Amino acid sequence: MHRNKIIHRDIKASNLLLNNQGMLKVGDFGLSRFWNEVNAKAGRYTNKVVTLWYRPPELLMGSTSYDFSVDIWSIGCIFGELLLGKPILQGKTEIEQVRSIIGLVAANLPDSFV
């Protein structure tokens, strides 16, 4: 997908499909877009993408200039969900989601940073 310059923009557990041979497929490309540097630098992408619990900080903060890293953040959230058995960031609003991210990061900083 990324090799073909496509940003999915809504990777979440319910959009991952596993077939009977154990092959993982990504579904629901309704929010996906072809990525190009000109559009990214010009801020031509909307930040109203990615399901809230899987949305990266830059989109929560309003950025309209981004790349494939928004999908990588979502994948990281899914790994956390697989480890804990539940979504790791469950904000009900964008500001709650930002607070959840800050809380998670702050809880894992060494004492010398706090």
Backbone atoms as SQL, in Angstrom:
CREATE TABLE atoms (id INTEGER PRIMARY KEY, chain TEXT, resi INTEGER, resn TEXT, atom TEXT, x REAL, y REAL, z REAL);
INSERT INTO atoms VALUES
  (1, 'A', 1, 'MET', 'N', 0.827, -1.180, 0.000),
  (2, 'A', 1, 'MET', 'CA', 0.000, 0.000, 0.000),
  (3, 'A', 1, 'MET', 'C', 0.881, 1.258, 0.000),
  (4, 'A', 2, 'HIS', 'N', 1.742, 1.394, 1.013),
  (5, 'A', 2, 'HIS', 'CA', 2.623, 2.568, 1.074),
  (6, 'A', 2, 'HIS', 'C', 3.621, 2.561, -0.079),
  (7, 'A', 3, 'ARG', 'N', 4.052, 1.394, -0.469),
  (8, 'A', 3, 'ARG', 'CA', 4.963, 1.280, -1.609),
  (9, 'A', 3, 'ARG', 'C', 4.320, 1.870, -2.863),
  (10, 'A', 4, 'ASN', 'N', 2.999, 1.792, -2.914),
  (11, 'A', 4, 'ASN', 'CA', 2.252, 2.347, -4.048),
  (12, 'A', 4, 'ASN', 'C', 1.759, 3.767, -3.782),
  (13, 'A', 5, 'LYS', 'N', 2.326, 4.405, -2.736),
  (14, 'A', 5, 'LYS', 'CA', 2.038, 5.801, -2.379),
  (15, 'A', 5, 'LYS', 'C', 0.577, 6.029, -1.997),
  (16, 'A', 6, 'ILE', 'N', 0.003, 5.053, -1.309),
  (17, 'A', 6, 'ILE', 'CA', -1.366, 5.178, -0.812),
  (18, 'A', 6, 'ILE', 'C', -1.316, 5.294, 0.709),
  (19, 'A', 7, 'ILE', 'N', -1.934, 6.348, 1.239),
  (20, 'A', 7, 'ILE', 'CA', -2.117, 6.486, 2.681),
  (21, 'A', 7, 'ILE', 'C', -3.526, 5.969, 2.981),
  (22, 'A', 8, 'HIS', 'N', -3.641, 4.986, 3.853),
  (23, 'A', 8, 'HIS', 'CA', -4.947, 4.402, 4.168),
  (24, 'A', 8, 'HIS', 'C', -5.822, 5.387, 4.948),
  (25, 'A', 9, 'ARG', 'N', -5.282, 5.973, 5.995),
  (26, 'A', 9, 'ARG', 'CA', -5.910, 7.006, 6.816),
  (27, 'A', 9, 'ARG', 'C', -7.076, 6.527, 7.680),
  (28, 'A', 10, 'ASP', 'N', -7.227, 5.219, 7.850),
  (29, 'A', 10, 'ASP', 'CA', -8.207, 4.704, 8.814),
  (30, 'A', 10, 'ASP', 'C', -7.869, 3.274, 9.220),
  (31, 'A', 11, 'ILE', 'N', -6.604, 3.037, 9.517),
  (32, 'A', 11, 'ILE', 'CA', -6.213, 1.704, 9.966),
  (33, 'A', 11, 'ILE', 'C', -6.661, 1.540, 11.413),
  (34, 'A', 12, 'LYS', 'N', -7.434, 0.494, 11.640),
  (35, 'A', 12, 'LYS', 'CA', -7.912, 0.126, 12.973),
  (36, 'A', 12, 'LYS', 'C', -8.191, -1.367, 12.949),
  (37, 'A', 13, 'ALA', 'N', -8.368, -1.950, 14.122),
  (38, 'A', 13, 'ALA', 'CA', -8.522, -3.402, 14.212),
  (39, 'A', 13, 'ALA', 'C', -9.661, -3.919, 13.333),
  (40, 'A', 14, 'SER', 'N', -10.771, -3.214, 13.297),
  (41, 'A', 14, 'SER', 'CA', -11.918, -3.702, 12.521),
  (42, 'A', 14, 'SER', 'C', -11.713, -3.602, 11.010),
  (43, 'A', 15, 'ASN', 'N', -10.652, -2.933, 10.572),
  (44, 'A', 15, 'ASN', 'CA', -10.337, -2.864, 9.142),
  (45, 'A', 15, 'ASN', 'C', -9.236, -3.843, 8.742),
  (46, 'A', 16, 'LEU', 'N', -8.830, -4.691, 9.676),
  (47, 'A', 16, 'LEU', 'CA', -7.838, -5.724, 9.378),
  (48, 'A', 16, 'LEU', 'C', -8.551, -7.061, 9.285),
  (49, 'A', 17, 'LEU', 'N', -8.326, -7.753, 8.198),
  (50, 'A', 17, 'LEU', 'CA', -9.016, -9.011, 7.927),
  (51, 'A', 17, 'LEU', 'C', -7.995, -10.134, 7.834),
  (52, 'A', 18, 'LEU', 'N', -8.291, -11.251, 8.489),
  (53, 'A', 18, 'LEU', 'CA', -7.400, -12.404, 8.487),
  (54, 'A', 18, 'LEU', 'C', -8.117, -13.548, 7.790),
  (55, 'A', 19, 'ASN', 'N', -7.508, -14.089, 6.716),
  (56, 'A', 19, 'ASN', 'CA', -8.174, -15.182, 6.013),
  (57, 'A', 19, 'ASN', 'C', -7.831, -16.522, 6.664),
  (58, 'A', 20, 'ASN', 'N', -8.423, -17.604, 6.150),
  (59, 'A', 20, 'ASN', 'CA', -8.239, -18.920, 6.770),
  (60, 'A', 20, 'ASN', 'C', -6.836, -19.490, 6.565),
  (61, 'A', 21, 'GLN', 'N', -6.002, -18.826, 5.794),
  (62, 'A', 21, 'GLN', 'CA', -4.608, -19.237, 5.632),
  (63, 'A', 21, 'GLN', 'C', -3.675, -18.357, 6.463),
  (64, 'A', 22, 'GLY', 'N', -4.241, -17.501, 7.304),
  (65, 'A', 22, 'GLY', 'CA', -3.449, -16.645, 8.171),
  (66, 'A', 22, 'GLY', 'C', -2.879, -15.416, 7.485),
  (67, 'A', 23, 'MET', 'N', -3.395, -15.085, 6.302),
  (68, 'A', 23, 'MET', 'CA', -2.904, -13.909, 5.581),
  (69, 'A', 23, 'MET', 'C', -3.715, -12.682, 5.987),
  (70, 'A', 24, 'LEU', 'N', -3.005, -11.628, 6.367),
  (71, 'A', 24, 'LEU', 'CA', -3.640, -10.386, 6.791),
  (72, 'A', 24, 'LEU', 'C', -3.932, -9.501, 5.583),
  (73, 'A', 25, 'LYS', 'N', -5.135, -8.990, 5.534),
  (74, 'A', 25, 'LYS', 'CA', -5.546, -8.062, 4.477),
  (75, 'A', 25, 'LYS', 'C', -6.071, -6.789, 5.134),
  (76, 'A', 26, 'VAL', 'N', -5.870, -5.674, 4.476),
  (77, 'A', 26, 'VAL', 'CA', -6.388, -4.395, 4.955),
  (78, 'A', 26, 'VAL', 'C', -7.645, -4.076, 4.160),
  (79, 'A', 27, 'GLY', 'N', -8.713, -3.712, 4.859),
  (80, 'A', 27, 'GLY', 'CA', -9.968, -3.376, 4.202),
  (81, 'A', 27, 'GLY', 'C', -10.343, -1.917, 4.400),
  (82, 'A', 28, 'ASP', 'N', -11.440, -1.513, 3.806),
  (83, 'A', 28, 'ASP', 'CA', -12.029, -0.176, 3.919),
  (84, 'A', 28, 'ASP', 'C', -11.064, 0.926, 3.501),
  (85, 'A', 29, 'PHE', 'N', -10.988, 1.142, 2.216),
  (86, 'A', 29, 'PHE', 'CA', -10.118, 2.184, 1.670),
  (87, 'A', 29, 'PHE', 'C', -10.887, 3.480, 1.383),
  (88, 'A', 30, 'GLY', 'N', -12.027, 3.667, 2.055),
  (89, 'A', 30, 'GLY', 'CA', -12.869, 4.834, 1.805),
  (90, 'A', 30, 'GLY', 'C', -12.212, 6.178, 2.093),
  (91, 'A', 31, 'LEU', 'N', -11.280, 6.227, 3.049),
  (92, 'A', 31, 'LEU', 'CA', -10.590, 7.480, 3.382),
  (93, 'A', 31, 'LEU', 'C', -9.192, 7.558, 2.780),
  (94, 'A', 32, 'SER', 'N', -8.794, 6.535, 2.064),
  (95, 'A', 32, 'SER', 'CA', -7.422, 6.506, 1.535),
  (96, 'A', 32, 'SER', 'C', -7.230, 7.536, 0.420),
  (97, 'A', 33, 'ARG', 'N', -5.980, 7.939, 0.263),
  (98, 'A', 33, 'ARG', 'CA', -5.612, 8.902, -0.777),
  (99, 'A', 33, 'ARG', 'C', -4.242, 8.544, -1.325),
  (100, 'A', 34, 'PHE', 'N', -4.029, 8.903, -2.580),
  (101, 'A', 34, 'PHE', 'CA', -2.678, 8.819, -3.127),
  (102, 'A', 34, 'PHE', 'C', -1.873, 9.953, -2.519),
  (103, 'A', 35, 'TRP', 'N', -0.665, 9.645, -2.076),
  (104, 'A', 35, 'TRP', 'CA', 0.193, 10.647, -1.460),
  (105, 'A', 35, 'TRP', 'C', 1.141, 11.209, -2.504),
  (106, 'A', 36, 'ASN', 'N', 1.346, 12.514, -2.460),
  (107, 'A', 36, 'ASN', 'CA', 2.440, 13.112, -3.220),
  (108, 'A', 36, 'ASN', 'C', 2.979, 14.282, -2.413),
  (109, 'A', 37, 'GLU', 'N', 4.240, 14.559, -2.605),
  (110, 'A', 37, 'GLU', 'CA', 4.948, 15.550, -1.803),
  (111, 'A', 37, 'GLU', 'C', 4.363, 16.953, -1.952),
  (112, 'A', 38, 'VAL', 'N', 3.935, 17.294, -3.143),
  (113, 'A', 38, 'VAL', 'CA', 3.378, 18.634, -3.382),
  (114, 'A', 38, 'VAL', 'C', 2.135, 18.848, -2.521),
  (115, 'A', 39, 'ASN', 'N', 1.200, 17.901, -2.557),
  (116, 'A', 39, 'ASN', 'CA', -0.020, 18.030, -1.753),
  (117, 'A', 39, 'ASN', 'C', 0.284, 18.017, -0.265),
  (118, 'A', 40, 'ALA', 'N', 1.220, 17.175, 0.146),
  (119, 'A', 40, 'ALA', 'CA', 1.572, 17.083, 1.567),
  (120, 'A', 40, 'ALA', 'C', 2.162, 18.394, 2.064),
  (121, 'A', 41, 'LYS', 'N', 3.104, 18.952, 1.315),
  (122, 'A', 41, 'LYS', 'CA', 3.737, 20.210, 1.734),
  (123, 'A', 41, 'LYS', 'C', 2.760, 21.377, 1.693),
  (124, 'A', 42, 'ALA', 'N', 1.817, 21.333, 0.781),
  (125, 'A', 42, 'ALA', 'CA', 0.839, 22.418, 0.651),
  (126, 'A', 42, 'ALA', 'C', -0.308, 22.286, 1.653),
  (127, 'A', 43, 'GLY', 'N', -0.305, 21.198, 2.433),
  (128, 'A', 43, 'GLY', 'CA', -1.368, 21.006, 3.420),
  (129, 'A', 43, 'GLY', 'C', -2.719, 20.748, 2.791),
  (130, 'A', 44, 'ARG', 'N', -2.735, 19.964, 1.732),
  (131, 'A', 44, 'ARG', 'CA', -3.983, 19.725, 0.998),
  (132, 'A', 44, 'ARG', 'C', -4.752, 18.498, 1.483),
  (133, 'A', 45, 'TYR', 'N', -4.316, 17.915, 2.587),
  (134, 'A', 45, 'TYR', 'CA', -5.025, 16.763, 3.136),
  (135, 'A', 45, 'TYR', 'C', -5.836, 17.210, 4.348),
  (136, 'A', 46, 'THR', 'N', -6.969, 16.593, 4.566),
  (137, 'A', 46, 'THR', 'CA', -7.783, 16.920, 5.733),
  (138, 'A', 46, 'THR', 'C', -7.233, 16.224, 6.974),
  (139, 'A', 47, 'ASN', 'N', -7.452, 16.831, 8.121),
  (140, 'A', 47, 'ASN', 'CA', -7.060, 16.184, 9.370),
  (141, 'A', 47, 'ASN', 'C', -8.237, 15.447, 10.003),
  (142, 'A', 48, 'LYS', 'N', -9.379, 15.467, 9.357),
  (143, 'A', 48, 'LYS', 'CA', -10.570, 14.785, 9.876),
  (144, 'A', 48, 'LYS', 'C', -10.647, 13.367, 9.321),
  (145, 'A', 49, 'VAL', 'N', -9.573, 12.628, 9.535),
  (146, 'A', 49, 'VAL', 'CA', -9.493, 11.237, 9.113),
  (147, 'A', 49, 'VAL', 'C', -8.981, 10.407, 10.284),
  (148, 'A', 50, 'VAL', 'N', -8.991, 9.142, 10.154),
  (149, 'A', 50, 'VAL', 'CA', -8.535, 8.158, 11.134),
  (150, 'A', 50, 'VAL', 'C', -9.490, 8.155, 12.336),
  (151, 'A', 51, 'THR', 'N', -10.040, 6.998, 12.630),
  (152, 'A', 51, 'THR', 'CA', -10.906, 6.829, 13.791),
  (153, 'A', 51, 'THR', 'C', -10.191, 7.353, 15.035),
  (154, 'A', 52, 'LEU', 'N', -10.904, 8.074, 15.876),
  (155, 'A', 52, 'LEU', 'CA', -10.321, 8.836, 16.987),
  (156, 'A', 52, 'LEU', 'C', -9.308, 8.053, 17.817),
  (157, 'A', 53, 'TRP', 'N', -9.595, 6.827, 18.209),
  (158, 'A', 53, 'TRP', 'CA', -8.693, 6.071, 19.085),
  (159, 'A', 53, 'TRP', 'C', -7.379, 5.711, 18.410),
  (160, 'A', 54, 'TYR', 'N', -7.308, 5.839, 17.106),
  (161, 'A', 54, 'TYR', 'CA', -6.109, 5.463, 16.345),
  (162, 'A', 54, 'TYR', 'C', -5.476, 6.675, 15.657),
  (163, 'A', 55, 'ARG', 'N', -5.974, 7.856, 15.966),
  (164, 'A', 55, 'ARG', 'CA', -5.537, 9.086, 15.297),
  (165, 'A', 55, 'ARG', 'C', -4.235, 9.604, 15.916),
  (166, 'A', 56, 'PRO', 'N', -3.243, 9.919, 15.083),
  (167, 'A', 56, 'PRO', 'CA', -1.953, 10.398, 15.610),
  (168, 'A', 56, 'PRO', 'C', -2.027, 11.841, 16.107),
  (169, 'A', 57, 'PRO', 'N', -1.081, 12.213, 16.976),
  (170, 'A', 57, 'PRO', 'CA', -1.089, 13.556, 17.564),
  (171, 'A', 57, 'PRO', 'C', -1.110, 14.684, 16.540),
  (172, 'A', 58, 'GLU', 'N', -0.372, 14.547, 15.438),
  (173, 'A', 58, 'GLU', 'CA', -0.317, 15.648, 14.474),
  (174, 'A', 58, 'GLU', 'C', -1.687, 15.943, 13.864),
  (175, 'A', 59, 'LEU', 'N', -2.499, 14.914, 13.665),
  (176, 'A', 59, 'LEU', 'CA', -3.852, 15.151, 13.143),
  (177, 'A', 59, 'LEU', 'C', -4.754, 15.743, 14.220),
  (178, 'A', 60, 'LEU', 'N', -4.591, 15.279, 15.451),
  (179, 'A', 60, 'LEU', 'CA', -5.366, 15.841, 16.560),
  (180, 'A', 60, 'LEU', 'C', -5.051, 17.318, 16.772),
  (181, 'A', 61, 'MET', 'N', -3.825, 17.712, 16.443),
  (182, 'A', 61, 'MET', 'CA', -3.410, 19.108, 16.602),
  (183, 'A', 61, 'MET', 'C', -3.711, 19.948, 15.361),
  (184, 'A', 62, 'GLY', 'N', -4.355, 19.347, 14.350),
  (185, 'A', 62, 'GLY', 'CA', -4.838, 20.114, 13.213),
  (186, 'A', 62, 'GLY', 'C', -3.984, 20.103, 11.962),
  (187, 'A', 63, 'SER', 'N', -2.920, 19.317, 11.934),
  (188, 'A', 63, 'SER', 'CA', -2.052, 19.310, 10.755),
  (189, 'A', 63, 'SER', 'C', -2.794, 18.804, 9.514),
  (190, 'A', 64, 'THR', 'N', -2.562, 19.459, 8.398),
  (191, 'A', 64, 'THR', 'CA', -3.091, 19.000, 7.108),
  (192, 'A', 64, 'THR', 'C', -1.937, 18.637, 6.176),
  (193, 'A', 65, 'SER', 'N', -0.757, 18.558, 6.735),
  (194, 'A', 65, 'SER', 'CA', 0.445, 18.192, 5.984),
  (195, 'A', 65, 'SER', 'C', 1.056, 16.968, 6.655),
  (196, 'A', 66, 'TYR', 'N', 0.858, 15.794, 6.068),
  (197, 'A', 66, 'TYR', 'CA', 1.335, 14.560, 6.691),
  (198, 'A', 66, 'TYR', 'C', 1.630, 13.508, 5.632),
  (199, 'A', 67, 'ASP', 'N', 2.150, 12.377, 6.105),
  (200, 'A', 67, 'ASP', 'CA', 2.523, 11.303, 5.187),
  (201, 'A', 67, 'ASP', 'C', 2.077, 9.955, 5.752),
  (202, 'A', 68, 'PHE', 'N', 2.770, 8.900, 5.356),
  (203, 'A', 68, 'PHE', 'CA', 2.411, 7.537, 5.732),
  (204, 'A', 68, 'PHE', 'C', 2.530, 7.280, 7.228),
  (205, 'A', 69, 'SER', 'N', 3.231, 8.161, 7.933),
  (206, 'A', 69, 'SER', 'CA', 3.417, 7.967, 9.373),
  (207, 'A', 69, 'SER', 'C', 2.089, 7.959, 10.131),
  (208, 'A', 70, 'VAL', 'N', 1.037, 8.557, 9.575),
  (209, 'A', 70, 'VAL', 'CA', -0.262, 8.505, 10.254),
  (210, 'A', 70, 'VAL', 'C', -0.761, 7.063, 10.335),
  (211, 'A', 71, 'ASP', 'N', -0.472, 6.272, 9.315),
  (212, 'A', 71, 'ASP', 'CA', -0.838, 4.853, 9.337),
  (213, 'A', 71, 'ASP', 'C', 0.032, 4.079, 10.322),
  (214, 'A', 72, 'ILE', 'N', 1.302, 4.434, 10.417),
  (215, 'A', 72, 'ILE', 'CA', 2.221, 3.738, 11.323),
  (216, 'A', 72, 'ILE', 'C', 1.783, 3.966, 12.770),
  (217, 'A', 73, 'TRP', 'N', 1.370, 5.182, 13.118),
  (218, 'A', 73, 'TRP', 'CA', 0.851, 5.451, 14.462),
  (219, 'A', 73, 'TRP', 'C', -0.332, 4.526, 14.753),
  (220, 'A', 74, 'SER', 'N', -1.249, 4.416, 13.802),
  (221, 'A', 74, 'SER', 'CA', -2.426, 3.567, 13.981),
  (222, 'A', 74, 'SER', 'C', -2.028, 2.114, 14.212),
  (223, 'A', 75, 'ILE', 'N', -1.030, 1.646, 13.485),
  (224, 'A', 75, 'ILE', 'CA', -0.548, 0.273, 13.659),
  (225, 'A', 75, 'ILE', 'C', 0.023, 0.093, 15.066),
  (226, 'A', 76, 'GLY', 'N', 0.750, 1.092, 15.560),
  (227, 'A', 76, 'GLY', 'CA', 1.256, 1.037, 16.932),
  (228, 'A', 76, 'GLY', 'C', 0.129, 0.928, 17.945),
  (229, 'A', 77, 'CYS', 'N', -0.952, 1.660, 17.717),
  (230, 'A', 77, 'CYS', 'CA', -2.117, 1.574, 18.607),
  (231, 'A', 77, 'CYS', 'C', -2.724, 0.173, 18.578),
  (232, 'A', 78, 'ILE', 'N', -2.727, -0.443, 17.409),
  (233, 'A', 78, 'ILE', 'CA', -3.253, -1.805, 17.285),
  (234, 'A', 78, 'ILE', 'C', -2.361, -2.788, 18.032),
  (235, 'A', 79, 'PHE', 'N', -1.039, -2.635, 17.942),
  (236, 'A', 79, 'PHE', 'CA', -0.137, -3.511, 18.701),
  (237, 'A', 79, 'PHE', 'C', -0.434, -3.406, 20.196),
  (238, 'A', 80, 'GLY', 'N', -0.613, -2.187, 20.690),
  (239, 'A', 80, 'GLY', 'CA', -0.965, -2.001, 22.098),
  (240, 'A', 80, 'GLY', 'C', -2.279, -2.677, 22.442),
  (241, 'A', 81, 'GLU', 'N', -3.233, -2.574, 21.547),
  (242, 'A', 81, 'GLU', 'CA', -4.537, -3.204, 21.745),
  (243, 'A', 81, 'GLU', 'C', -4.409, -4.723, 21.797),
  (244, 'A', 82, 'LEU', 'N', -3.576, -5.278, 20.937),
  (245, 'A', 82, 'LEU', 'CA', -3.359, -6.727, 20.945),
  (246, 'A', 82, 'LEU', 'C', -2.714, -7.182, 22.251),
  (247, 'A', 83, 'LEU', 'N', -1.785, -6.393, 22.767),
  (248, 'A', 83, 'LEU', 'CA', -1.101, -6.742, 24.016),
  (249, 'A', 83, 'LEU', 'C', -2.017, -6.632, 25.232),
  (250, 'A', 84, 'LEU', 'N', -2.860, -5.603, 25.268),
  (251, 'A', 84, 'LEU', 'CA', -3.706, -5.355, 26.437),
  (252, 'A', 84, 'LEU', 'C', -5.112, -5.940, 26.326),
  (253, 'A', 85, 'GLY', 'N', -5.512, -6.296, 25.109),
  (254, 'A', 85, 'GLY', 'CA', -6.853, -6.832, 24.915),
  (255, 'A', 85, 'GLY', 'C', -7.930, -5.767, 24.837),
  (256, 'A', 86, 'LYS', 'N', -7.516, -4.498, 24.747),
  (257, 'A', 86, 'LYS', 'CA', -8.462, -3.383, 24.612),
  (258, 'A', 86, 'LYS', 'C', -7.704, -2.202, 24.016),
  (259, 'A', 87, 'PRO', 'N', -8.415, -1.256, 23.406),
  (260, 'A', 87, 'PRO', 'CA', -7.731, -0.073, 22.864),
  (261, 'A', 87, 'PRO', 'C', -6.969, 0.669, 23.962),
  (262, 'A', 88, 'ILE', 'N', -5.772, 1.142, 23.640),
  (263, 'A', 88, 'ILE', 'CA', -4.945, 1.794, 24.663),
  (264, 'A', 88, 'ILE', 'C', -5.295, 3.264, 24.854),
  (265, 'A', 89, 'LEU', 'N', -5.913, 3.882, 23.876),
  (266, 'A', 89, 'LEU', 'CA', -6.279, 5.303, 23.942),
  (267, 'A', 89, 'LEU', 'C', -7.762, 5.411, 23.608),
  (268, 'A', 90, 'GLN', 'N', -8.582, 5.726, 24.602),
  (269, 'A', 90, 'GLN', 'CA', -10.031, 5.682, 24.405),
  (270, 'A', 90, 'GLN', 'C', -10.720, 7.019, 24.670),
  (271, 'A', 91, 'GLY', 'N', -10.153, 8.094, 24.168),
  (272, 'A', 91, 'GLY', 'CA', -10.769, 9.406, 24.345),
  (273, 'A', 91, 'GLY', 'C', -12.119, 9.498, 23.653),
  (274, 'A', 92, 'LYS', 'N', -13.030, 10.237, 24.256),
  (275, 'A', 92, 'LYS', 'CA', -14.355, 10.444, 23.658),
  (276, 'A', 92, 'LYS', 'C', -14.381, 11.679, 22.765),
  (277, 'A', 93, 'THR', 'N', -13.407, 12.562, 22.956),
  (278, 'A', 93, 'THR', 'CA', -13.284, 13.773, 22.144),
  (279, 'A', 93, 'THR', 'C', -11.818, 13.914, 21.735),
  (280, 'A', 94, 'GLU', 'N', -11.548, 14.819, 20.816),
  (281, 'A', 94, 'GLU', 'CA', -10.162, 15.032, 20.388),
  (282, 'A', 94, 'GLU', 'C', -9.285, 15.490, 21.552),
  (283, 'A', 95, 'ILE', 'N', -9.793, 16.378, 22.395),
  (284, 'A', 95, 'ILE', 'CA', -8.985, 16.863, 23.518),
  (285, 'A', 95, 'ILE', 'C', -8.738, 15.744, 24.531),
  (286, 'A', 96, 'GLU', 'N', -9.731, 14.894, 24.772),
  (287, 'A', 96, 'GLU', 'CA', -9.517, 13.739, 25.653),
  (288, 'A', 96, 'GLU', 'C', -8.467, 12.806, 25.071),
  (289, 'A', 97, 'GLN', 'N', -8.478, 12.659, 23.766),
  (290, 'A', 97, 'GLN', 'CA', -7.502, 11.787, 23.112),
  (291, 'A', 97, 'GLN', 'C', -6.093, 12.353, 23.269),
  (292, 'A', 98, 'VAL', 'N', -5.944, 13.661, 23.098),
  (293, 'A', 98, 'VAL', 'CA', -4.636, 14.302, 23.299),
  (294, 'A', 98, 'VAL', 'C', -4.180, 14.090, 24.739),
  (295, 'A', 99, 'ARG', 'N', -5.070, 14.281, 25.690),
  (296, 'A', 99, 'ARG', 'CA', -4.721, 14.069, 27.107),
  (297, 'A', 99, 'ARG', 'C', -4.310, 12.625, 27.363),
  (298, 'A', 100, 'SER', 'N', -4.993, 11.674, 26.739),
  (299, 'A', 100, 'SER', 'CA', -4.636, 10.260, 26.900),
  (300, 'A', 100, 'SER', 'C', -3.235, 9.984, 26.375),
  (301, 'A', 101, 'ILE', 'N', -2.912, 10.561, 25.232),
  (302, 'A', 101, 'ILE', 'CA', -1.578, 10.376, 24.645),
  (303, 'A', 101, 'ILE', 'C', -0.520, 10.978, 25.559),
  (304, 'A', 102, 'ILE', 'N', -0.754, 12.195, 26.025),
  (305, 'A', 102, 'ILE', 'CA', 0.207, 12.850, 26.921),
  (306, 'A', 102, 'ILE', 'C', 0.377, 12.031, 28.197),
  (307, 'A', 103, 'GLY', 'N', -0.721, 11.538, 28.752),
  (308, 'A', 103, 'GLY', 'CA', -0.653, 10.716, 29.961),
  (309, 'A', 103, 'GLY', 'C', 0.129, 9.443, 29.751),
  (310, 'A', 104, 'LEU', 'N', -0.068, 8.806, 28.614),
  (311, 'A', 104, 'LEU', 'CA', 0.648, 7.568, 28.307),
  (312, 'A', 104, 'LEU', 'C', 2.139, 7.827, 28.143),
  (313, 'A', 105, 'VAL', 'N', 2.479, 8.876, 27.436),
  (314, 'A', 105, 'VAL', 'CA', 3.890, 9.212, 27.224),
  (315, 'A', 105, 'VAL', 'C', 4.537, 9.630, 28.541),
  (316, 'A', 106, 'ALA', 'N', 3.871, 10.495, 29.300),
  (317, 'A', 106, 'ALA', 'CA', 4.435, 10.988, 30.563),
  (318, 'A', 106, 'ALA', 'C', 4.637, 9.856, 31.565),
  (319, 'A', 107, 'ALA', 'N', 3.736, 8.887, 31.570),
  (320, 'A', 107, 'ALA', 'CA', 3.843, 7.765, 32.507),
  (321, 'A', 107, 'ALA', 'C', 5.054, 6.889, 32.213),
  (322, 'A', 108, 'ASN', 'N', 5.577, 6.967, 31.009),
  (323, 'A', 108, 'ASN', 'CA', 6.691, 6.107, 30.615),
  (324, 'A', 108, 'ASN', 'C', 8.012, 6.849, 30.461),
  (325, 'A', 109, 'LEU', 'N', 8.049, 8.121, 30.874),
  (326, 'A', 109, 'LEU', 'CA', 9.297, 8.887, 30.823),
  (327, 'A', 109, 'LEU', 'C', 10.158, 8.566, 32.041),
  (328, 'A', 110, 'PRO', 'N', 11.468, 8.556, 31.874),
  (329, 'A', 110, 'PRO', 'CA', 12.330, 8.394, 33.047),
  (330, 'A', 110, 'PRO', 'C', 12.155, 9.583, 33.987),
  (331, 'A', 111, 'ASP', 'N', 12.425, 9.372, 35.259),
  (332, 'A', 111, 'ASP', 'CA', 12.257, 10.430, 36.264),
  (333, 'A', 111, 'ASP', 'C', 13.021, 11.700, 35.913),
  (334, 'A', 112, 'SER', 'N', 14.135, 11.574, 35.222),
  (335, 'A', 112, 'SER', 'CA', 14.940, 12.748, 34.882),
  (336, 'A', 112, 'SER', 'C', 14.232, 13.674, 33.894),
  (337, 'A', 113, 'PHE', 'N', 13.193, 13.202, 33.210),
  (338, 'A', 113, 'PHE', 'CA', 12.443, 14.021, 32.259),
  (339, 'A', 113, 'PHE', 'C', 11.213, 14.656, 32.887),
  (340, 'A', 114, 'VAL', 'N', 10.769, 14.147, 33.991),
  (341, 'A', 114, 'VAL', 'CA', 9.509, 14.601, 34.590),
  (342, 'A', 114, 'VAL', 'C', 9.730, 15.748, 35.533);
